[in-house]
Amino acid sequence: MMLRFASLGSGSSGNATIVSDGTTHILVDCGFSVRETTYRLSRLGLALTDLTALLVTHEHSDHIRGVPLLARRCAIPVYMTRGTYESRALGNIPQLTLISSDQPFAIGEITVQPVPVPHDAREPVQYVFRRAGRSLGILTDLGSIDHCVLAAYGGCDALLLEANHDRHMLAVGPYPMSLKRRVAGPWGHLSNEQAVAFLEQIDTDRLQHLVVGHISRKNNSIALAAAALATLSKPLCAPAFACQDEGFGWLQVV
């Protein structure tokens, strides 16, 4: 069985990504209500009862909004760092596993590698998934690229990568100055240019799928993100783009 992945939605209004090998179905974040999550899963041919586990990256509402109720209502095992758990009142989570930000663990036959990232949260992580010699990286919600991130994501077969904002659009856009500084800062979100710089630095020789996600509706566009990617100095697979309303459908890693 091979890895595949899909998105229920990607953006500041809610995020959730599914990683599956056909038997194990892992939901990464849940920034939607239980009802909306149920509907969005159905578009991918899944139900809440199919979920094996729920992984949380950090405590911001667009990633964790639906987690507590989903965990209680459906008895889904939840994994997050201690910092994320202690950052807000989440109530009782019946099957909670507190993970280290840099120690791998297994869910079914899928190995999960947490990766600590620079973001304005208590103990945020992103994840790399491995199964049968293939790897999938999810990398959003970070304001800068450090050596730990570069080391973790090189050589992936598939990658969901943040390109949150265009620097010029953010600078002249409607956000208050304090929020502009936060988004553009080293603990905020990756710009189009930073996403390109990251791809220039890592090994992309095995990359089958590149999906650009967490694209701001107010400070970016698919056209601008695509134009930035077109400046890459090395050949790359044609990128796909995750949207807020529909995410993206199943992509298989072969």
Secondary structure as the mmCIF struct_conf table of DSSP 4:
data_model
#
loop_
_struct_conf.conf_type_id
_struct_conf.id
_struct_conf.beg_label_comp_id
_struct_conf.beg_label_asym_id
_struct_conf.beg_label_seq_id
_struct_conf.end_label_comp_id
_struct_conf.end_label_asym_id
_struct_conf.end_label_seq_id
STRN STRN1 ARG A 4 GLY A 9
BEND BEND1 GLY A 11 GLY A 11
TURN_TY1_P TURN_TY1_P1 SER A 12 SER A 13
STRN STRN2 ALA A 16 SER A 20
BEND BEND2 ASP A 21 THR A 23
STRN STRN3 HIS A 25 VAL A 28
BEND BEND3 PHE A 32 PHE A 32
HELX_RH_AL_P HELX_RH_AL_P1 VAL A 34 SER A 42
TURN_TY1_P TURN_TY1_P2 ARG A 43 GLY A 45
HELX_RH_3T_P HELX_RH_3T_P1 LEU A 48 ASP A 50
STRN STRN4 ALA A 53 LEU A 55
HELX_RH_AL_P HELX_RH_AL_P2 SER A 61 ILE A 64
TURN_TY1_P TURN_TY1_P3 ARG A 65 GLY A 66
HELX_RH_AL_P HELX_RH_AL_P3 VAL A 67 CYS A 74
TURN_TY1_P TURN_TY1_P4 ALA A 75 ALA A 75
STRN STRN5 VAL A 78 THR A 81
HELX_RH_AL_P HELX_RH_AL_P4 ARG A 82 GLU A 86
TURN_TY1_P TURN_TY1_P5 SER A 87 SER A 87
BEND BEND4 ARG A 88 ARG A 88
TURN_TY1_P TURN_TY1_P6 PRO A 94 GLN A 95
STRN STRN6 LEU A 96 ILE A 99
TURN_TY1_P TURN_TY1_P7 SER A 101 ASP A 102
STRN STRN7 PHE A 105 ILE A 107
TURN_TY1_P TURN_TY1_P8 GLY A 108 GLU A 109
STRN STRN8 ILE A 110 PRO A 116
BEND BEND5 ASP A 120 GLU A 123
STRN STRN9 VAL A 125 ARG A 131
TURN_TY1_P TURN_TY1_P9 ALA A 132 GLY A 133
STRN STRN10 ARG A 134 LEU A 139
BEND BEND6 ASP A 141 ASP A 141
BEND BEND7 GLY A 143 SER A 144
HELX_RH_AL_P HELX_RH_AL_P5 HIS A 147 TYR A 153
TURN_TY1_P TURN_TY1_P10 GLY A 154 GLY A 155
BEND BEND8 ASP A 157 ASP A 157
STRN STRN11 ALA A 158 GLU A 162
STRN STRN12 HIS A 165 HIS A 165
HELX_RH_AL_P HELX_RH_AL_P6 ARG A 167 VAL A 172
BEND BEND9 GLY A 173 TYR A 175
HELX_RH_AL_P HELX_RH_AL_P7 MET A 177 ALA A 184
BEND BEND10 GLY A 185 GLY A 185
TURN_TY1_P TURN_TY1_P11 PRO A 186 TRP A 187
BEND BEND11 GLY A 188 GLY A 188
STRN STRN13 SER A 191 SER A 191
HELX_RH_AL_P HELX_RH_AL_P8 ASN A 192 GLN A 201
BEND BEND12 ILE A 202 ILE A 202
TURN_TY1_P TURN_TY1_P12 ASP A 205 ARG A 206
STRN STRN14 HIS A 209 GLY A 213
TURN_TY1_P TURN_TY1_P13 ARG A 217 ASN A 219
HELX_RH_AL_P HELX_RH_AL_P9 ILE A 222 LEU A 229
TURN_TY1_P TURN_TY1_P14 ALA A 230 THR A 231
BEND BEND13 SER A 233 LYS A 234
HELX_LH_PP_P HELX_LH_PP_P1 CYS A 237 PRO A 239
STRN STRN15 ALA A 240 PHE A 241
STRN STRN16 CYS A 243 CYS A 243
TURN_TY1_P TURN_TY1_P15 GLN A 244 GLU A 246
STRN STRN17 GLY A 247 GLY A 247
STRN STRN18 PHE A 248 GLN A 252
#
